[in-house]
Amino acid sequence: MRINEYNNLDEFIFEYCKGRESSSDNPEQRQRFMGIEFSYNGVFYRMCREPLEQESSANKNAQNPGIYNLMIMHCDSQEYPAADSFESIGYYSDLDDLLNNCIIDEKPFREVIMDDETEILGKD
């Protein structure tokens, strides 16, 4: 039985790249999610987009350039949603980079986020 709320990859891309339509249907007021938390194979993950696009240009000279960050949430002593610590899997320059180059359990992120057993736990 499928527990994942996404029916296709375009739904995910729209929410994190292009933006959801607001009630006013004004394209200038589209809302994009900044982050998502999900569970896959018993592990909790958080993907987040840095809040300001201009930060990505400042990050180009940083050790970890990119505006999308994927992390493992370690919830060892507490239950989700509390996390004891975060472990970065990587930073990615854009959503395509994340979808195509991030690997979780030997699978590309694009397959993980669409897997029937991936449970979307929260969006912000």
C-alpha positions as CSV (number, residue, x, y, z in Angstrom):
1,M,0.0,0.0,0.0
2,R,1.3,3.4,-1.0
3,I,1.8,5.9,1.9
4,N,3.7,8.5,-0.1
5,E,1.5,11.6,-0.8
6,Y,3.2,12.5,-4.0
7,N,1.7,11.0,-7.1
8,N,4.4,12.1,-9.4
9,L,7.8,13.9,-9.3
10,D,6.3,17.0,-10.8
11,E,4.2,17.6,-7.7
12,F,7.4,17.6,-5.5
13,I,9.3,19.8,-8.0
14,F,6.4,22.3,-8.1
15,E,6.3,22.7,-4.3
16,Y,10.0,23.2,-3.9
17,C,11.1,24.9,-7.1
18,K,8.2,26.8,-8.8
19,G,5.8,27.3,-5.9
20,R,2.2,26.5,-5.0
21,E,-0.5,28.8,-6.2
22,S,-1.9,31.0,-3.4
23,S,-5.6,31.5,-3.1
24,S,-5.3,34.7,-5.1
25,D,-3.8,32.7,-8.1
26,N,-1.3,35.6,-8.6
27,P,2.0,34.1,-9.9
28,E,4.0,36.8,-8.0
29,Q,2.5,35.4,-4.7
30,R,3.3,31.8,-5.3
31,Q,4.6,30.0,-2.2
32,R,7.5,27.6,-2.2
33,F,8.2,25.3,0.7
34,M,11.6,25.8,2.3
35,G,11.9,22.3,3.7
36,I,10.5,18.8,4.0
37,E,11.0,16.0,6.5
38,F,10.4,12.5,5.5
39,S,11.1,8.9,6.6
40,Y,12.6,6.3,4.3
41,N,13.6,2.8,5.4
42,G,13.3,3.7,9.1
43,V,15.6,6.8,8.8
44,F,14.4,10.4,9.2
45,Y,15.6,13.0,6.7
46,R,15.3,16.8,6.3
47,M,15.8,18.6,3.0
48,C,15.8,22.3,3.1
49,R,16.3,25.2,0.7
50,E,18.4,28.1,2.0
51,P,16.0,31.0,2.7
52,L,17.6,33.6,0.4
53,E,18.5,33.0,-3.2
54,Q,21.4,35.6,-2.9
55,E,23.0,33.4,-0.2
56,S,23.8,30.8,-2.9
57,S,26.2,33.3,-4.6
58,A,27.9,33.9,-1.2
59,N,28.1,30.1,-0.7
60,K,29.9,29.6,-4.0
61,N,33.2,30.4,-2.3
62,A,32.3,28.4,0.8
63,Q,33.4,24.9,1.6
64,N,29.9,23.5,0.9
65,P,28.4,25.5,-2.0
66,G,24.7,25.0,-2.7
67,I,21.2,26.1,-1.7
68,Y,19.6,22.7,-1.1
69,N,20.8,20.7,1.9
70,L,19.9,17.1,2.7
71,M,20.5,15.8,6.2
72,I,19.9,12.7,8.2
73,M,18.0,13.5,11.5
74,H,19.4,11.4,14.3
75,C,16.5,10.8,16.8
76,D,18.3,8.4,19.1
77,S,17.4,9.6,22.6
78,Q,14.2,11.3,21.6
79,E,11.4,10.4,19.2
80,Y,10.8,12.3,16.0
81,P,10.2,15.3,15.5
82,A,12.9,16.0,18.1
83,A,16.4,15.4,16.7
84,D,19.5,14.9,18.7
85,S,21.7,15.9,15.8
86,F,21.8,16.3,12.1
87,E,24.3,14.7,9.6
88,S,24.7,16.4,6.3
89,I,24.5,14.2,3.3
90,G,25.3,17.1,1.0
91,Y,24.6,20.5,-0.5
92,Y,23.3,20.8,-4.0
93,S,23.3,23.8,-6.3
94,D,19.7,23.5,-7.4
95,L,16.8,21.0,-7.3
96,D,17.9,19.2,-10.4
97,D,21.3,18.7,-8.8
98,L,19.7,17.2,-5.7
99,L,17.3,15.0,-7.7
100,N,20.0,13.6,-9.9
101,N,23.1,13.4,-7.8
102,C,22.0,12.8,-4.2
103,I,22.1,9.1,-3.3
104,I,20.3,7.5,-0.3
105,D,20.7,3.7,0.2
106,E,22.2,3.4,-3.3
107,K,19.1,5.1,-4.9
108,P,18.9,8.5,-6.5
109,F,16.9,11.0,-4.4
110,R,14.3,11.3,-7.2
111,E,13.5,7.6,-6.6
112,V,13.5,7.9,-2.8
113,I,11.2,10.9,-2.7
114,M,8.7,9.0,-4.9
115,D,9.0,5.6,-3.3
116,D,5.7,4.1,-2.1
117,E,7.1,3.7,1.4
118,T,8.5,7.2,1.8
119,E,6.4,9.0,4.4
120,I,6.2,12.7,4.2
121,L,6.2,13.9,7.8
122,G,6.2,17.7,7.5
123,K,6.7,20.6,5.2
124,D,7.6,24.2,6.0
